[in-house]
């Protein structure tokens, strides 16, 4: 028995994931500026924390981009 719910548009979801990637990349740029400031005040622990965050974000961005690239290529992006 099918509900009368609207279909889920996966293309919109992929667009949203690309927006998230853009936000992550923006955060990476912010982290670069923060690290420079932290170097100036010799905050080594905070620098290490920022580097770990950068690495975590970079891995996440890579996985999201791979996911979108892989599944967006499918012909039918709608689930009815």
Backbone torsions as a table, in degrees:
resi	resn	phi	psi	omega
1	UNK	NA	124.7	-176.3
2	UNK	-96.0	137.4	173.7
3	UNK	-76.8	164.4	176.1
4	UNK	-95.0	24.5	178.1
5	UNK	-68.4	148.7	177.6
6	UNK	-66.5	152.7	179.2
7	UNK	-68.1	156.4	178.6
8	UNK	-91.4	121.4	-179.3
9	UNK	-91.1	103.1	-178.3
10	UNK	-65.9	-29.1	177.9
11	UNK	-59.7	-39.0	177.5
12	UNK	-66.1	-38.1	178.9
13	UNK	-65.4	-40.3	177.7
14	UNK	-65.0	-38.8	176.9
15	UNK	-61.5	-40.6	177.7
16	UNK	-64.5	-41.1	177.8
17	UNK	-63.0	-38.3	176.9
18	UNK	-64.9	-36.0	176.0
19	UNK	-63.8	-39.0	177.6
20	UNK	-63.3	-41.1	177.9
21	UNK	-60.6	-41.8	178.2
22	UNK	-61.3	-41.2	178.7
23	UNK	-65.1	-40.9	177.2
24	UNK	-62.3	-42.7	179.3
25	UNK	-63.8	-36.2	176.0
26	UNK	-63.2	-41.6	177.9
27	UNK	-63.2	-37.1	177.1
28	UNK	-61.6	-40.2	177.3
29	UNK	-64.1	-42.0	177.3
30	UNK	-61.8	-40.9	-179.8
31	UNK	-62.1	-38.8	178.1
32	UNK	-58.8	-45.5	179.5
33	UNK	-65.7	-40.4	179.2
34	UNK	-62.9	-41.6	-179.5
35	UNK	-63.1	-40.5	177.7
36	UNK	-60.3	-43.5	178.1
37	UNK	-64.1	-41.4	-179.9
38	UNK	-65.9	-35.3	175.6
39	UNK	-61.9	-40.4	-179.2
40	UNK	-61.1	-33.6	-178.5
41	UNK	-103.8	8.1	174.1
42	UNK	59.3	45.4	178.2
43	UNK	-96.1	79.1	-172.7
44	UNK	-64.1	-39.6	180.0
45	UNK	-64.8	-41.7	178.8
46	UNK	-67.2	-35.8	177.1
47	UNK	-63.5	-45.6	178.9
48	UNK	-60.4	-41.7	178.3
49	UNK	-62.9	-42.2	178.9
50	UNK	-64.5	-38.6	178.8
51	UNK	-65.5	-41.8	177.0
52	UNK	-62.5	-41.4	177.9
53	UNK	-63.4	-42.7	178.9
54	UNK	-59.6	-45.4	-179.9
55	UNK	-63.6	-40.1	178.7
56	UNK	-63.6	-44.8	179.7
57	UNK	-65.3	-42.7	179.9
58	UNK	-61.0	-41.2	177.0
59	UNK	-63.8	-42.5	-179.4
60	UNK	-64.0	-43.9	179.2
61	UNK	-60.9	-45.5	-179.9
62	UNK	-59.7	-45.0	180.0
63	UNK	-65.4	-42.4	179.0
64	UNK	-63.6	-43.8	179.7
65	UNK	-63.8	-40.6	177.3
66	UNK	-63.9	-43.1	179.9
67	UNK	-60.5	-51.0	-178.7
68	UNK	-62.1	-45.5	-179.1
69	UNK	-60.1	-43.7	-177.6
70	UNK	-65.8	-48.5	-171.9
71	UNK	-88.6	-21.7	179.7
72	UNK	-71.3	-22.2	-179.5
73	UNK	-71.4	-13.9	179.6
74	UNK	-63.2	143.4	-177.2
75	UNK	-66.4	-43.7	-173.9
76	UNK	-104.1	107.8	-177.8
77	UNK	-101.8	18.1	-179.0
78	UNK	-120.7	142.5	172.7
79	UNK	-116.0	118.8	-179.1
80	UNK	-92.8	NA	NA
